[in-house]
Amino acid sequence: MQSITDRLAEELAAHPSQVQAAVALLDEGATVPFIARYRKEATGGLDDIQLRLLEERLGYLRELEERRASILHSIDDQGKLSEELREQIESATTKQQLEDLYLPFKPKRRTKAQIAREAGLEPLADMLLSEPERDPTTEAAAFVNAEKGVADALAALEGARQILMERFAEQPDVSGRLRARLWEQGILVARVMDGKEAEGAKFSDYFDYREPIAKIPSHRALALFRGRNQGILSLELLAGEGDDPDADCRHQIAAHFGIAERGRAADAWLLETVRKAWRVKLLVRLDLDLKGQLLEAAEAEAIRVFAMNLKDLLLAAPAGRLATIGLDPGLRTGVKVAVIDNTGRVAATGTIYPHAPRQQWDQSIASLAELARKFQVTLVSIGNGTASRETDRLVRDLIKRHPELGLRSMVVSEAGASVYSASEFASRELPEMDVSLRGAVSIARRLQDPLAELVKIDPKAIGVGQYQHDVNQTGLARSLDAVVEDCVNAVGVELNTASAPLLSRVSGLNTSLAENIIRYREEAGAFDSRKQLLKVPRLGPKAFEQCAGFLRINDGKEPLDASAVHPEAYPLARRIAERVGKDIKTLIGDSGTLRGLKAKDFVDERFGEPTVRDILLELEKPGRDPRPEFRAATFMEGVETLADLKPGMVLEGTVTNVTNFGAFVDIGVHQDGLVHVSMLADRFVRDPHEVVHSGQLVKVRVLEIDLERKRIALSMRQDNSESGLNRGAAGAKGDTGRGRAEARGGDQRKGFSRPSSPGGRDQPPSQPTAPGAAMAAAFAKARKP
C-alpha cells in the first residue's frame, strides 16, 4: 500500500523528503505562509500553492486511512475478512472505493434479502444462478415453508430474487464500472414540477433541459440543484440516449455474473432479476452518488472562483497613507462624510445634502473644501451605491473650483460596508459614531489600504463569488480564510497601526493574541522592537517564531524589524553587512552593493541559498509590497446612466467580479456590464481568469443595452467585425454564458444595484446559444432574471 507521503509526493510532483518535511512542520503547528517563506530549505522550495494543496490532501488522505482502519476492524469482527478482501481494501485509493468494498458487510436494517436468507432461500438463489437450466418454479416448490413465511413457489422465487438483487448491487467491481460509465455517458434531465411553472419562472430555462452530466459547468449545476432544492425542478439521471438507455448497464451486470438468454429455463427469470437490480438498487444508489459528485465538483469550482476573486480584491493597489475623505452617497438622506488622516484615524464626520430634494450643491462643495484644507486631504473616496455618479460629479466640480487643493478622487466598491458598519468590531472601533457614518469611514479606509479594511469583514460578505450561498459553507469559509491569511502575510502588517482583525490573520496569531497585542500597545505604547512581542500575554516562543517575520516596525530600534527578514536570520544579515564593511542600517537599500553579492558565499549549516537569496532581496528593497501601483479608472464625462450608453462606445472600467462565464465590469452607470467569456479576447478563452481579474482596469466596447431589464453587453475583443462578434456568440454555445454570479452578493446596501435572481441572489443559467446568434442572446442567457 502506497504511503501518504509517497502519494502526496506523486500528486505534487515533489520528492518524498520535501513532503515529509512539510507534513512535519504542519503537524508542529507551522502555518503555510511561514513554511513557504522561512522553511524553503526544509521543503525544497515548495510554494504556498503547493503547500495549500498538500495541506488539503493530507487531511483527506488521513481521513481515508482512518476510514480504512475502521472498515477493516468492522469486517474482521464479523469474521469475514479474507486476505483477498484485505488486499482490496488496503489498495483502495478513494473513499468511494472503500465504501463500495464495505457495502456488502456494512451493518444495515433488516432487508428483504436478509429475511429471505433467514427463510433458507439462499440455496435456491445460488442454484438458479449457477445452474440456469433448472426450472425456477419447479425448484422453488421445494423451498415452500409456511412456518418461515414462504407461502408458495412464487414467494420462494421472490425471496431468491431479493438475495440476488442485493448481491448484484453490492458487487464492488460492478458498481465501480457502472459508476464510471454513468459519469462518462449519463444524461442529467431537468423538468418542472407539476404546478410550479409560475412560481419557478426564473428557472424556466430548465423546465425541459438535458445535458451530459460530466459536461455540466459548476454555475449551471448549482442552478439546477437550487431549483431542485426549492421544489421547482426534478432531476433525473439517464444512463444514456436512445429508447432503452439502460440496456448497456444491464448487459454489464449480466455479463459479470454469467447471465445471458440462451434458451435455458431460468434465463428469463435471471435477466428480469438483473433488470430489477439495476432499476431498484444500483441506479438509485449511483444516481445519488453521481449527483453528489457533480455537486461536490461544482462547489469546489465555485469556491475556487470565489477564492481567486477575493485574492485579487485583497491585493488591490493601495492608495497609501494619505489623508482621505470618504463619501457614502445618498439622495434624500444626504451624503455621509468621513475624514480619515494618514494614520487611518477618524478626524471628522458629517452629512452634506447636495442632491434632491435639498440640492445644497454650493454649500456641499464649500464644506468639502473646508475639510480638505483643514486636514490636508489629498484623496476623495466615493462609494458606488445610490447617487454615486451624482456625488462623483460633485467631487469633480469641487476639484475644478479648488485646484489649489490638489485633490484626486476614485469610486470604490461598497461591498461589505454595511456589514462592517453594523458589526461588533465596528461598534468597538467606532463606539460613539452613528452606524450610517461608519460606512463612510470604511469607504475612505478601503481606498487607503483595501487589505487592511476588508479583513474586518467576513470574506463571504464581500460577495465576489458565484452561487456562494449554495456551496458547502464550511469548505467555503476554510478556503476564503486561507486566501486572507496568504494575502495578509504576503503583504506584511505594520505592528503599531494594525487593527485586531488584521493582526489575527498574521501567521501564528489568532483573535485572542491579536487583542492582547492591541491591549499591550495601548498600555505600554508603540512597539519599538519585534522582541517586545514576547512580553505580550500568552504570546510564547512558538507564536513569535510564526508571526515575527510578517510584522513590521518602522523607525524602531532594530532596522531589520522593518523588513521581512526573520529575527532568527538577523545574525546572517549582520554577517553579510560585516563582509562588505557596512553597518546594517547603511546596507539596507544599497542596491549597488547587494547586487554584487553571491548567495552561495553566505550559506552555512542553518541557512541555504534560497534563504540567503531572500535576505539579499529584502535588504535591497525592505518591506516590498507585492501589490500593484495605485491607479483609478476614469469614467467618461456625460455617461452616468444606462440611457447615456450607445452601442460602439469605448469606455474604461473596473472588473468587479470574474465568473466561469465572463467578467462583470463597472463602467460608472450604476449597473455592471457583462463581458461574456466569448468576448474577452480574440482567441478562445477557457477560463476568464486567464484574461482578467477583479480590480483590473480594462477598456470595453458597448455591444447592446437592454434598458428595460437593466442589462449591458460589453466586449474586450479587438476584432469588432460582424463576423467576429458572431464567432464570439457562437463560441458561447453549450457553455459558460448560462449562469450568473453574485456580482456583489452579501451587501444589501440602499440602492445597491444587483440583478434579480432565484432566491434573491443568483439566477439560473439558460440554454445554449445557437451558432451565429446575436451577442444579446448570449448576454441575456448569461444574466437572465
N, C-alpha and C positions, 0 to 999 in steps of 0.2 A: 504493500500500500504506500502510495506517494505521501511524503510528509507535507505538513502545512508549509514549511519553509521552502521545500522544493517546488511545490505548486505555485506559491506566490512568486518565486523567482522566475518560473516559466511564464507566468502571466505578465510580469513586469519586464521581461527580457533583461533580468538582472542576475547577478551572481548570488548563490545562496548565502554567502557570507555577508553581503550587503543587506539582504532581507533579515538575516538573523540578528544583525546589529540593530537595525531599525526596530524590529519587534521588541528586542530587549530594552531599548530606550523608551518605547511607548509603554511597555509594561512597568517601567520605573517611574512613569508619570511625566515624561518629557512630552512637550507639545510638538505638533507638526512644524510650526514656524521655527521653533528653537532647533529642532533636529535639522531642518533644511538649511538653516543659516550657520549654525555653530557646531554641527557634528558631521561635516562633509567627509572628513577622513574616515570616520567610523562606517558611514553608509555608502562610501564610494561615490558621493555626489548625487544621491537621489534627491530630486527636486520636490517642491511642495505638492505638485500634481500627482507624482508617483506615490508620495507618502500618503496622500489622502486616499488614493485608490487602495494602497496597501492596508491602511487602517480599516477601511470599509470591508475589504475582502477578508481581512484577518478575523473580523467579527463574525462574518458569515461562515467561514471555514471552522472556526471554533464551535459555533452553534451546530454545524454539521457533525463534528466529532462527538459532541455531547449527545446528539440525537442518535448517532450510530451506536454509541455505547449503550444507550437506553434500550434501543431495539434489540441488540444482541442479548442483553440481560433478560428482556421480556421473553424472547423466543427460547432462550436457554432454560428459563424457569418452567416453560411449558414442555420441556423435554423434546423439542422438535428442531433443535439447531444442529443440522448436519454440517459436515466440513464444506460441502459444495455451497450450501447456503451461506455459511460464514464467509467464504471467499467472495461470493457475490456482494454481500453487504459491505465487506471491507474494501471492495474495489469501486463501490458506488461513488460518483463524483458530485452528485447534486442531491438536494433534499427530496426532490420529486422521485428520483430513482430509489432512494431509501424507502419512501412511503409505498412505492409500488411493490417492493420486495416484502415489506412488512404487512401489507394489506391482508393476505390470507391468514395471518397469525394475530392480527390486531383484535383485541377484545371488543366485541360488538354486541348489540342487542340480539336477542334470540330470533334468528331469521327463519324464513320458510325452509331454507336449505338445512338449517340446523335441526328444525323439527322433523324434517324428512329423514335425516340421518339417525335421529333418536328413534324413529319408527322402523329402522332397519332397512331403508330403501337404497342405501349407497351401493350394495352389491348389484342391484338392478341397474343403477346408473352406469356402473363400471362395465357390466355385461353388455349393455346396448352400445356403449361407446367402443368397446374393444371387439365386439362380435356383431356388427350391424346386420349380418344375415339372419339373426334371430328376429322373430316376430314380436314387436313390443307388447301387443295386447295379450298374447299367449304367455309370455314370460312374466308379465305383470300380475297375472292371476295368482301366481304362486306367492305373491307378497301381500295379498289381501289379509288384513288383520284388524278386525273391528276394535279390539281392545287397545290397539296402538293408534287408532284414528284413521286407519286406511280402509275405507268402506268398500271400495271396489277397485277394479283394474285401472279405471280412469284416474282415481285418486292416487294409486301407486305410481302411475306414469307421470302425473303432475309433480309428485314429490321427487321422483328421479330427475325430472326436468329442472326443478329448482336447484338441485345439487349440481348438475352440470352447468347451469347458467352461472351460478356463483363461481364455479371452478374456472369457466371460460373468462369471466370478467376479472378474476383476480390473478391471472397468469401474467407475471411481470413483463416477459418478452412481448406478449401480445399487446398489453397496454402501452408499452413504450413505442412500439412500431406504429400503432394506430394514433397515438398522440402526435407523433412526428408527421404522419400522413395527413391528419386533420389540419395541423398548423400550416402545412405546405399547400393543401388543396381545398381546405374548408372555406365556406362562404358564410359570412355573417349577414343575416337578413333582419331588417327592422320594419315593423309595421305599427300603425297607430292602433291603440286600444279602442275598442268599441265606445262610441260616445265621447271621445276625448279630442275630437278634431278642433273644436272651438277653443277649449282650454289650452290645448297644446299647439296653437297656431305657430308659435315661434320655432317649433320643431317640424314644421310642415315639410321640409326637405327630406325628412326621414320617414315620412308616412308610408312610403313604399321604396325601400332602399336596400341594396345588396352590394357587397364588396368582399373580395378575398380577405380573410381575417389577417393574414400575415402582412398585407399591404396597407392596412388602415393606419394613418398617421396619428400621433398622440392627441392632437387637439380634436380630431374627429371622433376618436374612440371615447374621449372624455365627454364629449357632447352626447354620444349615444348612451353612455352609462347614466348621464344626468337625466336624459329623457326617460330611461327605464326606471330610475330611482324615483322620479316624480310621477310614475304611473301613467305616463303618456305613451311610451313605446314598449313593444315586446321585442325581445332579441332572440333569434333562433339561429343555431349553428347547423348548417347543412354540410354533409360530407363532401359535396361537390355539385357539379351541374348535371343536367340530364333528368330523365324521367325516373331513374332509380339511382339516386346519388349514393345510397348505402351499399350498393352491390359489391364494390371492391373491398369495403371494410368487412362485410360478411364473409367474403371469399378468404380474406386473410385469416380470420378466426377459424373457419372450417379447415383451411389448409394446414394450419398449425396442429390441429387435433386429428388430422387424417380423415375428415368428413367430406364426402362427395356423393353426388347422385349417380349410383352405379346399378340401380335397379334392385338393390337389396331391401329386405323387409323394413329395416329401421332407418334407411337413408332419409326419407321424407321427414320422419319424426326428429331426427338429429338436426337436419337443416332448419326446421322450424325452431328448434331449441337455440340454434345459433342466431337466428333472426331475433328471437326474444331477448337473448343475452345481450345482443348489440343494442336494441332499441330501449330495453328496460333498464339495463345496468351500465354497460360500457359507455354508450353515447351520453347518458345523463351525467355520469362522472366526468368524462372527458370534456363535455360541454362546460361544466363548471371550472375544470382545470384550465382550459384554454381561454375562457373569458377572463379568468383570474390572471393568466399570463399576459393577455392583452392589456388588462387594466394596470398590471404591475409595470409593464414596459411603458405604457402611456404616462403613468405617474412619474416614472424615472425620467422620461424625456421632458415632461413639463417642469419638473424640479430642476433639471439641468438648465433649461432655458431661463427659468427664474433666477437661478444662481449666477448665470453669465450676465444677465441684465443688472442684477444687484451689484455685481463686481464692477461693472462699467460705471454705474451711478456713484458708488462709493469712492471710486478712484477718479472721479471727475476733477478737472483742474480747479484748484482753489484760487480765489482772487487774492488771498493773503490777508495779513493782519492790518487791514486798512479800516478806518472809521467808516461805518456804513449806515445808511438809512434804509430800514425795511418797511415796505408798504404792503399792507394786506388790503387789496382793493374791495370796494363795496359801493353800492349806489345809495339807496335810502339810508342805510346805517352808517355811511361815511367810509373813508379810507383810514384804516388804523395805521399809526406811525410809531416806529421804534428806532431810536438812535443807539447804535452799538459802537463802542470805542474800539481802538485797535487791540485791546486785550479780550474782547468779547463781552465786556461788561455793559449792562444797560445804562445808558446815560440819560435818556429822556424818552417819554412816550406821549401819545396824544391821538387826537382824531381830527381829520380835516374833511370838509364836505364840498369838494369841487364839482360834483356831478348832480344831476337832477335828484330830488326836487329843489335842493337849496342852491346849487350852482354857484358856490363861492370860489370861483376859479382864481381870481386875482389874490384873494385873501389866502388861499391854499398855497399858491406859489410863494407869497411873501413869508408864510410860516415855514415852509421847507427851506427857503433861502436863509432865513434866520438861524434855523437849526444847523444847516450845513456850515455856515460861517462860524457859529459859536463852538461847534465840536470838531471843526476842521475835517468835515466829511469829504470823502473823495468818490464813494460809490453809492449808488441807489439800487436796491434790490426790490423788484416788483413781483408779487405773486401772480400766478397765471389763472386765477379764478375769475369770477364775475367782475366786470368793469376793468379787466386787466389792460385792454388796449386803450381804453379811455384814460386810465391812470398813466399808462406809458406815454400817451400824448401830452398829458400834464407835465410829466418829467422832462420831455423833450422841450416843451415851452419854457420850463424852468432853466434848462441848460442854455437855451437860446437867449433868454433875458439876462442871465447871470453867467457869462462866460468866465468871469474872473474867479468863479468857484472851482473851475476845473473838474466838474462832475462827469462821471460816466455812469450809465445805467444798464441794467440787464433784467430781463424777465426770467424768473426761475420757477421751477415746479413746486407747487404747494403740497404735493403728495405726502400724506402723513402729518401735515402740520396741525390739523385739527386733533389728530390722535395724540400728538405731543402736548398740545395746549391743555387737554383735559386729563393728562396723565398724572400719576402720583409724583413722578420725578419733577415735572414742571411745577407742581404745587410746592414742592420743597425748594426748587431752584428759584422760582419767582413767586414767593408766597403772598406778597401784597398786591400782585398785579392781576387785573381782570383777565379772565380766560380769553376774551376777544383780542386783547393786546398781545398775548403770548404768541399768537400766530405770526404777528409782525416781527417779533424778536427772532423766531425760528427762521423766517424768510430772510432776514438780514444775515444771520449767522451761517446759513447754508450756502450763501454766496462767498463768505469769507473762507469757510472750510467745510465743504459738503460732508466729508467723512466724520469730522468731529460732531456735527449736528445730527446727522442721520443715524448714528449709533444710539441716540437717545430714543429711537422709535423701534418698535417691534418690526423686524425686517418684512414680515408678512403684510404689515400695514402700509408699506411703501408702495406695494401694488404694481410691480413691474413684471408680473408673471402671467402665464396663461392658465386659466381654469384652476387657480391656486386653491380655491375652496373645495375642489373635487378630488384633490390628491391626498395621500396619506400625510396627515398633519405632523406626525412625529418625524417622519422622514424629511419632510419639507423643512421643519424647524432645525433639524440636525444639519442639513445641507447649508441652509442660509447662515446658521451660526458659524459654520466652518468658513464660509466666504467672508463674513465680517471679521473673524479672527485673522484670517490670512491678510485681508486688506489693511487692517489696523497695524499689524506687525510689519507689513511691508513698508508702510509709511513711517512708522515710529510715532511716539507720543511725547509731547512736552510735559514733563512730570509736574511742573509748577503751575500749569494752566489747565490741565486736562480735567474734564468732568468725571464723575464716578462711573457713568455708563461707558465712557471711552476707556478709562483705566481697567474696567472689568473685562474688557476684550483683549487686554495685553496677555501675552503668553505667561502662564503660571499664576495669574491673578484671577479672582472671582469677585462677585459683588461685595462680599464681606470684607475682603482685603482692600478693595478699591475704596470702600467707605472709610476703612481705618486709615488709609493713606491721606484721604481728604481731611479727616479729623486731625491727624497729626500735623498736616500742613497748616491748618487753621490755628492750631495751638502753638506750634513751635516755629512757625514762619516757613518761608520757602526753603526747599531742599538746596543745599549747596554742594552735595556730592551724592553719587549713587550709593555709596556705602551707608549713608544715613538711612536708607530704606530698611536696613537691618534693625533699626530702632522702632520701626512701626510694629505695633502689637500683632502677634500671630503671623508675621511675615518672616519665615525662617530661611535657612540657607538654601533649601531646595527651591522655594518660590523665588528667592533672589537670583539664583542661577538662571531660572527660566525667564524672568522678566527684565533683568537689569539691562541687557543689550538693546532692548526695544524702547527704553525710556531715555529721554534726552533732558539734559540740564544745561542751558545756555548761560554763559557768564558765571559758571561755578568755579570751585577751587581746582577741579581737575579738567583740563582742556578736553581730554578724551571722553568725558561724560556727555559732550555734545554730539558725539558720533555714534555709529553703530558698532564700534569696536567693543567687544565684550570685556568686562573687567578682568576676566581670567586671562585675557591676552594683553593686558597693559604692559607686563614685563617685556613681551615680544615687541610691542610698539616702541618701547623705550630703547630696546636693544637696536632697533632699526635707526632710531634717532642718533644714538651714540655712534653707530657705524659711520654716519655721514657727518658727524661733528656738529649736530644741532640739537637744541632742546626741543621737546615735543611740541610746544606751542608754536615755535617757528617753523617746524617741519610741516605742520598741518596746513594744507592748501598750497604747498610748494610743489607744483606740478613738474617743474623742470627737474628737480632733484629726484622726486619719487618715480618718475617715468624712466629714469636711468638705472633703477634698481631691479635686480632679478630675484624673483620669489624663492628660487631654489637655494639662494645663498643664505637664507634665514630659516630654513627648515631645521627643526630639532625633533627630539623624541616625542614631544607632545603635539606640535603643530606642523602639519604637512603643507604642501604647496597650495592647495585650494584655500586654506585659511589665510596663509600669508598673502596670496593674491588679493583676497577680500580686504585685508587690512590695508594694503598699499592703496587700493582703490578708495577706501573710506578715508584714509589720511589725505588723499588728493582732493576729494570732494566730501567733506564730513557732513553727515546727516542728509545726504542727497535724497531728494523726493522723487519717487518713481512716477508721479502724476504729471500729465502734460501741462503745457503753459496755458494760462487762462486766456480765453477768447470768447466773446459773446456773439450770437447770431444777430444780424442786422435785418430787421423786418422792413419790407417795402412800404414807403410812405403811401398813405391812402388806401392800403389794403388792410382792413380791420375786421371785416365780417365776411361770411360766405358770399354775400351778394356782391362784394367787391372783386371776387375772383373771376377770371376769364380763362378759358382753355388756351393753352400755349404760354401762359405766364411762367417765367423762370424766377423762382424765389429761393431765398436762403432760409433754412430751418434747422431745428434741433431734433434729433432722433429721441423720442421719448420711450419707446418700447420696441423690442425685437421679438418676433414670434417665429414659429416654423413656416408661416405662410407669408411673411413680409415684415415691413417695419412701419411704425406709426411716426409721423413727423409733425412737430408743432411749427406752423408757418405764421402764427400770430393772428389767427382768426377765431380763437376760442374753440376750435374743433380740430383735432389732429387729422391729418390726411393719411391715407394708406398707400405705401409703395408696395404693391404686390411683389412677391418673390420673382415673378417673371419680368418685372420692371426695374429690378435692382441693378442690372448690368446688361451689357450687350452679349454676354456669354451665359451659359447655363449655370444657375446657382442652385446647389443642392441645399445648402444651409445659409440662411440670411446672415448669420453671424460671421460668415466668411467675408462679408462685404461691409457691414455696418455694425455699430454698437451703440448702446444707449449713451446719450450725451454728445454724440458726434454731430458736428456741423456739416450739413450737406446742401447741395444745390438740387432742387427738384423742379420739374415742369408739371404744371397743372394739366391733367388729361380731361377730366369731367367733374362737374359739380352737380350734386343732387340736393337742391335747396330744401325740398320737402322732407327728405329723410336725413338731412344734415350729413352728407357723405362727400368726401373729396378723394378722387383718384389721382395719384401722383406717379411720376416716373423719374428714375435716375438714369435711364438709358441715354446713350449718345445717339443711337440710331432712332431718329424720330420720324422715319418714313412710315407710311401707312402699312407697308408690308412688315416693317419691323415691329409695329405695335400689334399687328395680327399674329405674328410669330410669338410675341410675348404672351398674348392672351391664350394662344394655343398651348403654350408651354405650361399653362396653369392646369391643363386638363388632368383630371384624376388625382390632383394633389393639393398643394398647400393652401390655396385660397379659400378653402371651405371651412372656415372656423375663425373665431376671433379671440384675442387675448383680453385679459383685463388690463386695458391700457393704463388705467390708473385706479385699479381696484383697491379698496381698503380705506379710501378717504372720501367720505360723503360730505365734502365741504359745500357751503352755499354756492349755488350756481356752477358747481364743478361739472364740466361737460364730459359726459360719458355716455356712449351709445347704449340703448336699452338692450336687454338680453334675457334669456330664460333665467328665472330665479333672481332677476335683478342684477346680474353680474355679466355673464358671458352669453353668447348666443351660439346656437348650433351651426355647424358648417353646412354648406349646401351641396348640391350635386355637381358633378364635373362640368367644366366649361367646354362647350363644343369648339372644335377647331375653327379658327377664323372669327370667333365671336369678338364683339367689341370689348374694350377694356372695362367698360361699365358693367358688363355681365360678370367679369371676373371679380371686380370690386364689390358688386352687390352681393355676390355669393360669399365673399370673404367676410363681410360685415353686416350681413342681412339681419335685421332685428326680428 
